[in-house]
């Protein structure tokens, strides 16, 4: 009897330790999903002036929940009625877009670069990523700010998790007129396959659910589930055949789930988030073509000015009997 009790105790202890070990793996997995690897954004202290010789305005604007977001507004061609909002990846900040400023500015577009909450100089530093679900509200806040500055139409252009946040935002925000998403994650499950390699599937799935619970998005739709709701506004998806983080097949699956109007370009080269460096001329040409094709026609023309009143004609001569 004593041996049987000892054996049962040992089994119970082993089960407890196994459970604690699994719980630790799940917690660490959720931490890695939310906080990532802390990738650097670019040269410290760089700004549109030092990087591209462009005039810019430092701006700060609120989200609907009251958080304050820091950004740079680079003016475009005078009188151009639409602009572009750039959305960076998790673990980065607005500086990653400094190499995209010149070709967008030369085309005349006003450009807003900003730090998502928990990143750069915006509120919540150190909180990490919201997996696209907190960030979608930041995207909408940036679009609202551009409209308040007088831009009648706004395209959102995001990369990686920033692209996923742009898709999620556009699915529910009709103020977004067009979306360009480069290598967006179709779901947090896909993000987990990259950030948690070698983790057993059931533990990886548990880590995903815990991470979603922690950011308040446990039952929210994934980008691939939400993308069809963007229509009839256009969606442009960019991917790379050489991307080992978000495979081309994943971008193609997002494209299949989207409704018309939509466009897809799978570049033959370019690591994750680096298609511009691998295919600079073709990348610039395609992005500007997409913006010109889809953003400008989406903006209704301003109402015609009222016709000036006709000058009074000559007075009728008086007549008498």
Secondary structure, 3 states (H helix, E strand, C coil): CHHHHHHHHHHHHHHHHHHHHHHHHHHHHHHHHHHCCCCCCCCCCCCHHHHHCCCCEEEEEECCCCCEEEEEEECCCCCCCEEEEEECCCCCCHHHHHHHHHHHHHCCCEEEEECCCCCCCCCCCCCCCCCCCCHHHHHHHHHHHHHHCCCCEEEEEEECHHHHHHHHHHHHCCCCCEEEEECCCCCHHHHHHHHCCCCCHHHHHHHHHHHHHHCCCCCCCCHHHHHHHHCCCEEEEEEECCCCCCCHHHHHHHHHHCCCCEEEEEECCCCCCCHHHHCHHHHHHHHHHHHHHHHHHHCCCCCCCCCCCCCCCCCCCCCCC
